[in-house]
């Protein structure tokens, strides 16, 4: 049995844990620090309270170190690993999977996994490109992570930059396994027939005419996401293009009022702020759009909304701080990559992608490229890492 230790149920991870026993015969027990994502919580960057409307717990075993109803942690940073040692001893898993090293919960989980003495798998959002760091901080980080990774039997890389991160820190190739970052597509309606049905309906409801170019952003409205750069970039487009462009913003957060104000400055930009939308409502917005933009300034170790957009056939423009850029963006095919934080670079990238809009062949290319980044492929990688790590330990025990 594989024990997965995580702060809380995550909508992108739970389907992978479900696929492991169902598709690959690997029993999973997830040990969660809290149930706040199920009970409902307030997300600081979204600036709203919500509970995910997708199933996060069926198809695999789970237990909670605390629950909100009993006074447990209500946020990611508050989660404690108290009681984890006893659960690990009782479960006696064949291997343990750790999901990160921040916040403190993950580091405590790592420590308890090492005490258990069973193989450790690591699958986290690893990248060296999401932040700018000074030489001293970078050196200390490399030293600490290099030491931590040496305690792991297998390390699962989620994409190109994740693999490069491990390689820079000296992780041998035979300990690296690909487990792509992915989204569960079951809540979505993504194919061409869904597009034909949902696109006119969604545009009508939003008051968008057929001849408009719709640029979509979906996510948190925070400084690090760079949505203000997007608004300014659209206003900087040539007048003939700007005047037929509508910005569609799905999400909420602390910058919403600021973004609405910037969009209304002269020359005014047509913009629709649709607010936070749960997973099951997103397809209509993707199909209403013509291209997707993720202009993050920093801290975007992957960018799963890009997966979602590509599954719906949307070409994407992303900043070079978006972790999935080398995996999912093929210049002139599925979109474009531009310098983070630059209004001029983003405007030029958007203008260069406009010729891709509305072409069925481009939508097919987008869907084909992201097809390798699926729940089953992620689970396949974890199953491979689990079996090989457990096998290695058994061989070592026989030798000793």
N, C-alpha and C positions, 0 to 999 in steps of 0.2 A: 504493500500500500504506500502511496505517495502522500505525505502530509504537506500541504501548502499553507504557508503562514502569511497572512495579509491583514492590513489594518481594518478593512471593511469590504463587503461585497462590492465588486466593480462591474459595471454593465458590460465592459469589454472583455473581462477575464472569465466571468462565470460560464459563458458558453464553451470556452476551451476546457474548463474543468469537467463540464458535462460530456464533452466529446471523448475525453480520455478513457473513461470506463465503457462508454457505449460503442465507440468506434475502434479502440485500440486495446481494450482489456486491461487497462491500468486503473485499479480502484483509487479514488481520491477522497481525502478528508481535508477540507479547508478549515483552518483554525483562524477565525476572525477576531480582531481586537474589539470590535463593536458592530452593532447592527444599524448605525445611524443612516446609512444610505437606503435601508429598507424602511426604517421607521419614519424617515423624513428629516431633513436638516437644512440649515441655511448655508449656502455656498457664498463665501466672501466675494469672490470675483464675479460670479453671476449676479450677486446682490439680491438673491431671492431664495425662498424656501421651497423645497420640493422633495419628492421621493420618485425614484425611477419607475416608469410604468412597464418595465419588462421583468420577466421572471429571473431572479438572481440566485435562487437556492435549490431548484429541483434538479434531479439527475445526478447528483453527487452528494456525499455526506458533508455536513458542516456542523461546527459548534462555535459558540461565542464566548470570549473571555469576559465580556460585559454586554449589557443591553441598555439602551436608552431608557426604557421603562423602569429599570431598576437603578437609575442614577449613573449609568455608564457614559462613556465618552460620546460627545455630540459632534466632534469635529476630528479631522485627520490628525491634527497636532496633539490632541488630548489623549489619544489611545495609549493604553499601557499594556505591557506584556505580562502583567501580574497573573500568575496561575498557569502560564504557558508550560513551564517545566513539568508540572504534574500531568498535564494533558499529553505531552510528548511521551513521557514514561508509560502512561497507561496505553496509549495507542501503539507504541513500539513500531513506528513506520519503517519500511525498508529504505526510504530516502526522504529527505526534506527539501522543499523548494522555497527559496527566499526571493522576494520580489523587489528589493531595493536596499538602500542604506540610509535613507532619510525618509521620515523623521526617526527619532530615537527608537521607536518601536521596532523598526527593522534591524537596527544594530543589536538590540537586546535579543531579538529572535535569532539572529546569526549566532550570537554567543551561546544560546540554549541549544541550537542545532549542533554546534561543535561539541558541547558537553555530552550530547546523546551518543555521538560516535558513529552515526550512520552517514552514508554519502550525502553531500550537500549539492543541490543544483541551484544555480543563480540565473534568474531571468528578470532583467530590469531594463528601464529606459536609459541605456548607456550611450553617451556621446561626448566627444570633446569639443563640439562646435556650437553648443547651445548657449554658452556663456563666454565672455571675454575675461581672462584671468591673468593676473600678474605672474611673473616667473616664480616668485616665492610660493604663492598659493598653489600654482600648478604643480610645483615640485613636491610640496607636502601632500597634495591630493594623489599624485601618482604613487608616492611611497606607501600611503595608507591603503589605497585600493589594490596595489600590487600584492601587499601582504594579505589582504582579505581574500583576493581571488585565489591565492595559493591554497586556501583552505577548502576550495570548492572542487568537487570531482568533475563536474561538467558545468560549462557556462553557455547559456543559450543566447545567441545574438539575434536581435529582432530585425536587423537590416544592415546595410553597408557600413554606416558610421558606427554602429554598435560593434560589428566585427573588427573594424579598424581600431576602435578603442581598446578592445581586449588584446589585439596584436601588439599595439604600442606598449602595453604593460607586460608583455612577455608571456602571455598565455599560449601554451603549445596548441598547434592546430588540432591534435587528436582529442583535446578537451573542449573544443568548440563545436556546437550543434546549432543549426539554423532553426529557429522557431519564429516565423514572421509575425510582426504586429498586425493585428487584424480587427475588423469589426464584425459583429454578428449581423448578417443581412436579413434574418427572418422578419424583423419588424418593417422591412422596406418593400416597396414595389418599384423595381429598378429597370425592367426591360422596356423595349420599344413600345409594346402595347400599353404598358402602364403610362409611359410618356405621352402617348397620343391621347389617352383618356384624362390624365391628371393635369397636363400642361394648360389646356384652354380653360379648364375649370378653375385652377389656381390663379391664373392671370386675371380671369374675370373677377374673382373674389378680391383680389388685391388691387384692382383698378388699373391693370397694366395692359396696354394695347399690344397687338401682335407684332407691331413694327419696332418695339423698344428692345434695346440691348440690355439685358438684366445681368448685373454683376452681383453675385451672392457672397456674403460673409456669414458664417455660422460659428458661434462660440461665445466666449466671455468677452465683455466689453471692458477691457482693462488696458493699462498702459503698455504692458509687455506684449500684448497681441498686435499692437500697431494699427488698430483700425482707423485712428486719426490720420495716419499716413495714407491709408487707402482713400479716405474721403478727400483729402487734399490732392491725391494723384488723379482721381476722377475729375475733380474740378480743373486740373491742369491739362486735361486732354484737349486736342484740337476742338474748336467750337462745334464743328459739324458732327463730331462723334459724341462730345459731351452732351449736346442738346437732345440726343436720342437715347441716352443712357440712363438707367434707373439703378440705384444701389438698393439691394434688398438685404437687410440686416436681420438675422435670426439669432436671438440671444439677448442677454441683458447684462448689466453691470454698472460699476461706478462712473463710467465715462459716457453713459448714454446721453445725458443732457448736453455735455460738451460736444459730442459728435453731431447731435441734431443742430446745435448752434453753428458749427463749422459748415455743415451742409447747406445751411440757409444763407450763408454769406454770399455776397455778389462775386462772381456769377453763381446764382443758386443752382444746386444740384438736386435732381429728383431723387428722393430717398424715402424708403419705407422701412420703419423699424417695427418688426413683427413681434418682438419680445421673445421670451424663452419658450421653446417648444420641446415637448418630449419626443422620444425616439419614434413612436408610431405615427407621428404627424409630419415627419421631416420630408418624406418623399415628394409631397406636393410642392414644397419649396425648391428642392433640387430640380425638379422637372420644370418649374416656372422659370428657372434661371438659364443663362446661356454660358456663363463661365463662373468659376469659383476662385476666390482670392484668400490666401492666408498670409498676411504681411508681418508676421511676428518679429519683434525686435530681438527677443532672447527667450531662453527657457522653454523652447519648443522642441523637446527631445525627439518627438515623432510627428504628431499632427494627424490624428486619426480621422478628423473631418475630411482630409484629403482622400483617404480610402473611401469614405462615404460618397464624396462627390464623384470620384472615378467610377465607382460601382453604378452610379446613375448616368454615366456617360459624359460628365462635364469635364472639359479641359480646365486645368488649374494653373494659376500663377502663385508662386510661393517665394518667400524670402530665403536667402541662403542660410538662415538660422533655423529653418524647419528641417528636422531630422530626417524625414522621409524623402527629401528632395532627390538624392542620388538613386533611390530605389524606384520612385513612382513618377518622376517628371522626366520625360524625354523631350528635349527642346524641339519645338515645332511639330510634335506628334501628340503629346498629352498636355502640353503647356509650356511654361517658361519659369526659370529661376532668376531672381534679381537680388541686388544688394539690399540688405535689411536697412530700414530707416530712411531710405532715399526716396523722396517724392518723385523726382525726375526718373529714376530707374524703374520704379513701379509703374508709372504712367507709360513709359516706353514699352515695358513688358506686356502690359494689358493691351496696348495698341497692336503689338506684334502678334498677339494671340487671337485677335478678332477674326482673321481669316479662317480660323479653325471652327468658328461658331456655326452651329446649325447643320453640320455635315454628319451624316449617318456613319461614314467610314471613320471619322474621328471618335464618335461615341463608341464604336466597336473597338478601336485601338485602346481607349481609356479602360473599358471593361476587361479587355484581354490582358492588359498589363497588371491590373490589380488582382487578377484571378489567382495568382500565386499566393496572395496574402489573405488567406482564409482561415476560418476557425479550425477546419480539419488539418490544414498544413501546420498550424501552430501546435495543435495537439500531437500531430505526428512527430514533430521535433522533440517535444517534451517526453513522449513515450520512448523514443530512441535514446535520449539522454538518460532516462530513468533505468532502462534495461541494461545499458552498457555500464553505467556506474555501479549498479547492484551486482552485475556479473563480475566486474573488476574486484569488488570487495570480497566476493565469495572466493575468487581465485587467491587473493591475498591471504584470506583466513586459512585456506587449505595449506598454503606454502608455510605459513607461520606455525 
